[in-house]
Amino acid sequence: MAETLLFSIVIPCYNYGHWLARAVDSVLAQDGADWELLVINDGSTDNTDGVATELLRQHGPRLGYLTQPNRGVAATRNRGIDATTGRYLIFLDADDEMAPGALGVYRELIARNPAADLLAGAYRAITEDGRERIRRTGTLASSRRQRLRAYLFTKQLNFSNSAVAFRRPVFAQRRFPETLRSVEDIPVFAHIVATREIAVTPALVAIAHRHRDSLRHNTDNATAASEILQDELFHPAAMPGWALAWRRRYETQHYLSRFRTCYLAGENALALEFYQRAWRTGALRTLSRWSYLRKYLALRLGQH
């Protein structure tokens, strides 16, 4: 791969062979010669290797391909960081697509904001039943404290991995935590929001496909992540002192979020457990969230 490039696009793939060609094609359709594309097969047991072999036959030097034993998406992204050279890294999920003209949008953002460490755009979310919704990043507040509050608590600031580009120096201080098999992006985004510069655009840069086996909606992974996410998110080496004081508040918010995930998935016993954890870490804050309380009462009364 070339030594000096503007973008490195990395596609981690684990058992998403049936979607991989769509993701790769969406990148190959981008303009310019200032980017490289790398697919990393994270120990897939489906037809990912066969699909990648055919893509390599068709596209040759336009596409790089690596394989490894299954290590999880965080470790796969981190390997992608080390195996590429671009000034900006884009991590495209194998079941998603880059929107037409996405790299052009990023180039314009860079020209206007050369010091930004994160470039974030809008994405179109498409569900299995065909419903579509445009999701935008949100408005950037003037202070980093306000931005972190908007990201962690009010959800007025949101990012999707497939719809952002990271400036490479970010990863000298905060890599994707390999102790997490899901929600591994939250500590990285929180670090950037609290300590670095961000540029956003309302332009569409990605298409995200939502389906039942998406890792983020897997309740088993959500449960495991709950035990270690706070340690990674509020790591003293990655977050400023003022942000570390928010850990208790975030813990309550996180358990309520996991409660909702399990509630919607029909995992009622697990949902009740997460609500009780939220109550123990912040009873008043939990009680004040009426939408969650209503769902909790429905479970307790057997109405869900």
C-alpha positions in Angstrom: 0.0 0.0 0.0 1.1 3.6 -0.7 3.2 5.3 2.0 1.5 8.8 2.0 -2.3 8.8 1.8 -5.0 11.0 3.2 -7.4 8.2 4.1 -7.2 4.6 5.3 -10.5 2.8 5.2 -10.5 -0.4 7.4 -13.3 -2.9 7.2 -13.3 -5.4 10.1 -15.3 -8.5 9.1 -16.6 -11.3 11.4 -19.1 -13.6 9.8 -20.5 -10.9 7.6 -19.3 -12.4 4.3 -22.8 -12.0 2.8 -22.5 -8.2 3.2 -18.8 -7.7 2.6 -19.0 -7.1 -1.2 -21.6 -4.4 -0.7 -19.3 -2.6 1.8 -16.2 -2.9 -0.4 -18.0 -1.8 -3.5 -19.2 1.4 -1.7 -15.6 2.3 -1.0 -14.3 1.4 -4.4 -16.9 3.8 -5.9 -15.3 6.8 -4.1 -13.3 9.2 -6.1 -9.7 10.2 -5.8 -6.4 8.3 -5.4 -5.6 9.5 -1.9 -7.0 6.5 0.0 -6.3 2.8 0.7 -8.8 0.0 1.6 -8.0 -2.8 4.0 -10.4 -5.7 4.9 -9.5 -7.7 8.0 -11.1 -11.1 8.5 -11.4 -11.6 12.2 -11.5 -15.4 12.3 -14.8 -15.7 10.4 -16.4 -19.2 10.1 -18.7 -18.3 7.2 -17.8 -17.5 3.5 -15.9 -14.3 4.3 -12.6 -15.7 3.0 -14.1 -16.8 -0.3 -15.9 -13.5 -0.8 -12.6 -11.6 -0.1 -10.7 -13.9 -2.5 -13.1 -13.1 -5.3 -12.9 -9.3 -4.5 -9.1 -9.5 -4.6 -9.3 -11.2 -8.0 -11.6 -8.5 -9.3 -9.9 -5.4 -7.8 -6.3 -6.4 -7.2 -4.1 -3.6 -5.8 -7.2 -1.5 -4.8 -7.9 -3.8 -1.9 -5.7 -5.1 0.9 -6.7 -8.2 2.9 -5.5 -9.7 6.2 -6.7 -12.6 8.3 -6.4 -13.4 12.0 -7.9 -15.6 14.7 -11.0 -14.1 16.2 -10.0 -11.3 18.6 -13.0 -9.0 18.5 -13.7 -5.8 16.7 -11.6 -3.6 19.0 -8.4 -5.7 18.4 -9.2 -5.8 14.6 -9.6 -2.0 14.4 -6.3 -1.6 16.3 -4.6 -3.9 13.9 -6.0 -1.8 11.1 -4.4 1.2 12.7 -1.0 -0.4 12.6 -1.3 -1.9 9.1 -2.2 1.3 7.3 -0.6 4.7 6.7 -3.3 7.3 6.0 -3.5 10.5 7.9 -7.2 9.8 8.7 -8.8 6.4 9.5 -12.3 5.4 8.7 -13.6 2.2 10.2 -16.5 0.9 8.1 -18.5 -1.9 9.5 -18.8 -4.8 7.1 -22.6 -4.6 7.1 -22.6 -0.8 6.3 -21.8 1.3 3.3 -20.0 4.5 2.5 -22.4 7.0 1.0 -21.6 8.2 -2.5 -19.2 11.1 -2.3 -18.3 10.6 1.3 -14.6 11.1 0.9 -15.3 14.3 -0.9 -17.3 15.5 2.1 -14.4 14.6 4.4 -11.9 16.4 2.2 -14.0 19.6 2.4 -14.2 19.2 6.2 -10.4 18.8 6.4 -9.8 21.9 4.3 -12.0 24.0 6.6 -10.8 22.3 9.9 -7.2 21.0 9.5 -6.7 20.7 13.2 -9.8 18.6 13.9 -9.2 15.1 15.3 -12.6 13.8 14.5 -14.6 14.4 11.3 -18.3 13.4 11.8 -21.1 13.3 9.3 -24.7 12.1 9.0 -25.8 8.6 8.1 -28.9 6.9 6.9 -30.1 4.1 9.2 -32.1 1.4 7.5 -33.9 -1.4 9.4 -34.6 -4.9 8.2 -38.2 -4.0 7.4 -37.1 -1.1 5.2 -37.7 1.9 7.5 -35.2 4.7 7.0 -34.0 7.5 9.2 -31.3 10.1 8.8 -29.2 10.4 11.9 -27.0 13.5 12.4 -24.3 14.2 14.8 -26.0 17.1 16.6 -24.8 20.6 17.4 -21.4 21.0 19.0 -21.5 23.0 22.2 -18.9 25.6 22.8 -17.2 23.9 25.7 -15.8 20.4 26.1 -17.7 19.8 29.3 -21.0 20.6 27.6 -20.0 18.3 24.7 -19.2 15.4 27.0 -22.5 15.9 28.8 -24.3 15.9 25.5 -22.5 12.7 24.4 -22.8 10.7 27.6 -26.1 11.8 29.2 -28.5 13.8 27.0 -27.6 11.9 23.8 -27.7 15.2 21.9 -24.3 14.4 20.4 -23.9 11.0 18.8 -21.5 9.3 16.5 -21.4 6.1 14.4 -18.1 4.4 13.6 -19.0 4.1 9.9 -19.8 7.8 9.7 -16.6 9.4 11.1 -12.9 9.8 10.2 -10.3 9.8 13.0 -7.0 11.8 12.7 -4.3 9.2 13.3 -2.7 11.0 16.4 -5.8 10.2 18.4 -4.7 6.6 18.7 -1.4 7.4 20.2 -3.2 8.1 23.5 -6.5 6.2 23.3 -6.9 2.9 21.3 -10.1 0.8 21.1 -10.1 -1.2 24.4 -9.7 -4.8 23.6 -11.2 -5.8 26.9 -14.6 -4.9 25.4 -16.4 -7.1 22.8 -19.1 -4.4 22.2 -19.5 -0.7 23.0 -15.7 -0.4 22.4 -16.2 2.8 20.6 -17.7 4.7 23.6 -14.3 5.3 25.5 -12.7 6.5 22.2 -15.4 8.9 21.4 -15.6 10.2 25.0 -11.8 10.8 25.0 -12.1 12.8 21.8 -15.1 14.8 23.0 -13.4 15.6 26.3 -9.9 16.4 25.0 -9.8 17.1 21.3 -11.2 19.0 18.4 -14.2 17.9 16.3 -15.7 19.0 13.0 -19.2 18.0 12.0 -21.3 18.2 8.8 -24.9 17.5 8.1 -23.9 15.9 4.8 -24.5 12.1 4.5 -21.3 10.0 4.7 -22.6 6.5 5.5 -25.5 4.0 5.2 -25.9 1.9 8.3 -28.0 -1.3 8.1 -29.7 -2.3 11.4 -30.5 -6.0 11.9 -31.1 -8.4 14.8 -27.7 -9.9 15.0 -25.8 -6.6 15.1 -23.3 -6.9 17.9 -24.4 -3.8 19.7 -27.9 -5.3 20.2 -26.7 -8.6 21.5 -27.8 -8.7 25.1 -25.0 -11.1 26.1 -22.3 -8.7 25.0 -24.1 -5.8 26.6 -24.1 -7.6 29.9 -20.4 -8.5 29.7 -19.5 -5.0 28.7 -21.3 -3.5 31.7 -18.7 -5.0 34.0 -15.7 -3.2 32.5 -17.0 -0.3 30.4 -16.8 2.3 33.2 -13.1 1.4 33.9 -12.2 1.9 30.2 -14.4 5.0 29.8 -13.0 6.8 32.9 -9.4 5.7 32.6 -7.2 8.4 34.2 -4.7 8.3 31.4 -7.3 9.1 28.8 -9.8 11.5 30.5 -9.3 14.9 32.2 -9.8 15.1 36.0 -13.1 17.0 35.7 -14.6 14.2 33.6 -13.5 11.5 36.0 -15.9 12.9 38.6 -18.8 12.0 36.4 -18.3 8.3 36.7 -21.1 7.6 39.2 -23.6 9.5 37.2 -22.6 7.7 34.0 -22.9 4.3 35.8 -26.6 5.0 36.5 -27.2 6.2 32.9 -25.4 3.1 31.5 -27.5 0.7 33.5 -30.7 2.4 32.4 -29.5 2.1 28.8 -28.8 -1.6 29.2 -32.2 -2.0 30.9 -33.9 -0.5 27.8 -31.8 -2.7 25.5 -32.9 -5.9 27.3 -36.5 -4.7 27.7 -36.8 -4.2 23.9 -35.2 -7.6 23.3 -37.6 -9.4 25.6 -34.9 -10.3 28.1 -37.1 -9.4 31.1 -35.0 -10.9 33.9 -31.9 -9.2 32.7 -33.8 -6.0 32.2 -34.9 -6.1 35.8 -31.4 -6.7 37.0 -30.1 -3.7 35.2 -32.8 -1.4 36.5 -32.0 -2.5 40.0 -28.3 -1.8 39.4 -29.3 1.7 38.2 -31.4 2.2 41.4 -28.5 1.2 43.6 -26.1 3.6 41.9 -28.5 6.6 41.7 -32.0 6.1 43.2 -33.2 9.7 42.7 -31.8 10.0 39.2 -33.3 6.6 38.2 -36.7 7.5 39.7 -36.8 10.8 37.8 -36.6 9.0 34.4 -40.3 8.3 34.0 -40.1 6.4 30.7 -37.8 3.9 32.3 -39.8 3.7 35.4 -43.0 3.0 33.4 -41.3 0.1 31.6 -39.9 -1.3 34.9 -43.4 -1.2 36.5 -44.8 -3.0 33.5 -42.3 -5.8 34.0 -42.9 -6.0 37.7 -46.7 -6.3 37.0 -46.2 -8.8 34.2 -47.6 -6.5 31.5 -44.6 -6.9 29.1 
